[in-house]
Amino acid sequence: MLVPSFEMHVAKSVEDAIKLRSEFGDDSSFYAGGTELLLVMKLGLTDLAHLIDIKHVEELSSISIDESGVRIGAAVTYREIENNPILKSDHPEFVQMISGVANLRVRSVGTLGGNLAFADPASDPATFLLAVKGELEIGSVNGKRRLVPMAGFQTGPYQPDLAENEMIVSIRLPRNLAGGIVVHERMKLKERPNITVAVFAAVANDKVTEARVAIGSIGLVPICIPEVNKSLEGASRATLSERLRQAAEIASTEITLFDDANGSVDYKRHLVKHFVEKVARRAIEAVLLN
Ligand SMILES: Cc1cc2nc3c(=O)[nH]c(=O)nc-3n(C[C@H](O)[C@H](O)[C@H](O)COP(=O)(O)OP(=O)(O)OC[C@H]3O[C@@H](n4cnc5c(N)ncnc54)[C@H](O)[C@@H]3O)c2cc1C
């Protein structure tokens, strides 16, 4: 299959990229690593006359840290994240999660912004960012910027909360995880994950003070179910096993699932139950038993 012909425009800045997108409208798309976009074009699912290359925009290609946290430009590749010394020391769990995305070929060109903008339900980073309360910086016309939480950004499969002339400029991770830790696990039978679960847990006075369980790659969008988190808060060593069972039960009944090539609803409920209990146990025990 050949990619239909198109014209490539190299954006020099965020404003330039948004201007080009506004000018060409529906007949254009941002082009980052191209790992999803070119596939979609090869399959004939979209026919675009103009691609806007955003990889050479400096603001989109840098990683920095300030008092509020880590800022990762949307066009930073997975490989650059894996090799970044600040992220390796400050956010080892994030780097570990990124190292498990796809394969080396995809990670060498694929970008974090491209993953989130494509809004595939099977996304490791979207699940992780939900658990740590990550945020996205969105740029639009006239230099406008808004910061939005990861929660709510994916409104449906392949549906990011982005207007036509908006783009993801950066992804923000909280600087430190407020004394807690995050554990991310996935199960993959083919190329993309069948389930991803990320759990943030914090403890004080031998009790869980905060728990956030994000479940992705199995439902329509990655989600956090408030009742699941509540059922873990206040857990102690003595009550942990019972609370974990409750949390897993609630997650597996509350989540909306569907039959598809990856399995039946019953099978998926079983996966949710198993992974929520397992990953939440790993996260909570790491902070509770230390
Ligand atoms: C073989 C394979 C295995 C994979 N396995 C995994 C996996 O295990 N886990 C996982 O999470 N993902 C997986 N993926 C998905 C992978 O993470 C994405 O393909 C990649 O991150 C997309 O980034 P990109 O830069 O190539 O995006 P592109 O293909 O360049 O763009 C994708 C879409 O996003 C838009 N876009 C890109 N950047 C922006 C921006 N800054 N603002 C607004 N819109 C933008 C583009 O216009 C396009 O519509 C896999 C993909 C492949 C091909």
PDBQT file of the ligand as one rigid body, heavy atoms in Angstrom, charges set to zero:
ROOT
HETATM    1  C1  LIG A 301       3.574  -1.386  16.077  1.00  0.00    +0.000 C 
HETATM    2  C2  LIG A 301       3.038  -0.401  17.087  1.00  0.00    +0.000 A 
HETATM    3  C3  LIG A 301       2.976  -0.767  18.430  1.00  0.00    +0.000 A 
HETATM    4  C4  LIG A 301       2.481   0.152  19.364  1.00  0.00    +0.000 A 
HETATM    5  N1  LIG A 301       2.455  -0.213  20.694  1.00  0.00    +0.000 NA
HETATM    6  C5  LIG A 301       2.050   0.694  21.616  1.00  0.00    +0.000 A 
HETATM    7  C6  LIG A 301       2.084   0.374  23.021  1.00  0.00    +0.000 A 
HETATM    8  O1  LIG A 301       2.513  -0.699  23.439  1.00  0.00    +0.000 OA
HETATM    9  N2  LIG A 301       1.616   1.318  23.888  1.00  0.00    +0.000 N 
HETATM   10  C7  LIG A 301       1.179   2.549  23.479  1.00  0.00    +0.000 A 
HETATM   11  O2  LIG A 301       0.786   3.368  24.296  1.00  0.00    +0.000 OA
HETATM   12  N3  LIG A 301       1.156   2.880  22.162  1.00  0.00    +0.000 NA
HETATM   13  C8  LIG A 301       1.584   1.986  21.233  1.00  0.00    +0.000 A 
HETATM   14  N4  LIG A 301       1.584   2.327  19.912  1.00  0.00    +0.000 N 
HETATM   15  C9  LIG A 301       1.125   3.671  19.528  1.00  0.00    +0.000 C 
HETATM   16  C10 LIG A 301       2.311   4.636  19.467  1.00  0.00    +0.000 C 
HETATM   17  O3  LIG A 301       2.592   5.023  20.781  1.00  0.00    +0.000 OA
HETATM   18  C11 LIG A 301       1.918   5.791  18.597  1.00  0.00    +0.000 C 
HETATM   19  O4  LIG A 301       1.941   5.265  17.288  1.00  0.00    +0.000 OA
HETATM   20  C12 LIG A 301       2.826   6.997  18.628  1.00  0.00    +0.000 C 
HETATM   21  O5  LIG A 301       3.022   7.514  19.905  1.00  0.00    +0.000 OA
HETATM   22  C13 LIG A 301       2.210   8.115  17.813  1.00  0.00    +0.000 C 
HETATM   23  O6  LIG A 301       3.108   9.201  17.793  1.00  0.00    +0.000 OA
HETATM   24  P1  LIG A 301       3.571   9.829  16.416  1.00  0.00    +0.000 P 
HETATM   25  O7  LIG A 301       4.498  10.925  16.795  1.00  0.00    +0.000 OA
HETATM   26  O8  LIG A 301       4.081   8.803  15.480  1.00  0.00    +0.000 OA
HETATM   27  O9  LIG A 301       2.174  10.397  15.906  1.00  0.00    +0.000 OA
HETATM   28  P2  LIG A 301       1.695  10.748  14.395  1.00  0.00    +0.000 P 
HETATM   29  O10 LIG A 301       1.429   9.482  13.657  1.00  0.00    +0.000 OA
HETATM   30  O11 LIG A 301       2.678  11.704  13.788  1.00  0.00    +0.000 OA
HETATM   31  O12 LIG A 301       0.371  11.509  14.720  1.00  0.00    +0.000 OA
HETATM   32  C14 LIG A 301      -0.764  10.830  15.225  1.00  0.00    +0.000 C 
HETATM   33  C15 LIG A 301      -1.953  11.801  15.214  1.00  0.00    +0.000 C 
HETATM   34  O13 LIG A 301      -1.769  12.812  16.190  1.00  0.00    +0.000 OA
HETATM   35  C16 LIG A 301      -1.752  14.110  15.581  1.00  0.00    +0.000 C 
HETATM   36  N5  LIG A 301      -0.697  14.851  16.297  1.00  0.00    +0.000 N 
HETATM   37  C17 LIG A 301       0.596  14.501  16.442  1.00  0.00    +0.000 A 
HETATM   38  N6  LIG A 301       1.209  15.356  17.272  1.00  0.00    +0.000 NA
HETATM   39  C18 LIG A 301       0.276  16.273  17.648  1.00  0.00    +0.000 A 
HETATM   40  C19 LIG A 301       0.294  17.404  18.518  1.00  0.00    +0.000 A 
HETATM   41  N7  LIG A 301       1.377  17.792  19.174  1.00  0.00    +0.000 N 
HETATM   42  N8  LIG A 301      -0.859  18.090  18.689  1.00  0.00    +0.000 NA
HETATM   43  C20 LIG A 301      -1.999  17.717  18.052  1.00  0.00    +0.000 A 
HETATM   44  N9  LIG A 301      -2.073  16.665  17.218  1.00  0.00    +0.000 NA
HETATM   45  C21 LIG A 301      -0.945  15.954  17.030  1.00  0.00    +0.000 A 
HETATM   46  C22 LIG A 301      -1.440  13.873  14.120  1.00  0.00    +0.000 C 
HETATM   47  O14 LIG A 301      -1.992  14.900  13.315  1.00  0.00    +0.000 OA
HETATM   48  C23 LIG A 301      -2.124  12.537  13.898  1.00  0.00    +0.000 C 
HETATM   49  O15 LIG A 301      -3.511  12.736  13.696  1.00  0.00    +0.000 OA
HETATM   50  C24 LIG A 301       2.055   1.442  18.953  1.00  0.00    +0.000 A 
HETATM   51  C25 LIG A 301       2.123   1.805  17.588  1.00  0.00    +0.000 A 
HETATM   52  C26 LIG A 301       2.613   0.909  16.664  1.00  0.00    +0.000 A 
HETATM   53  C27 LIG A 301       2.692   1.340  15.220  1.00  0.00    +0.000 C 
ENDROOT
TORSDOF 0
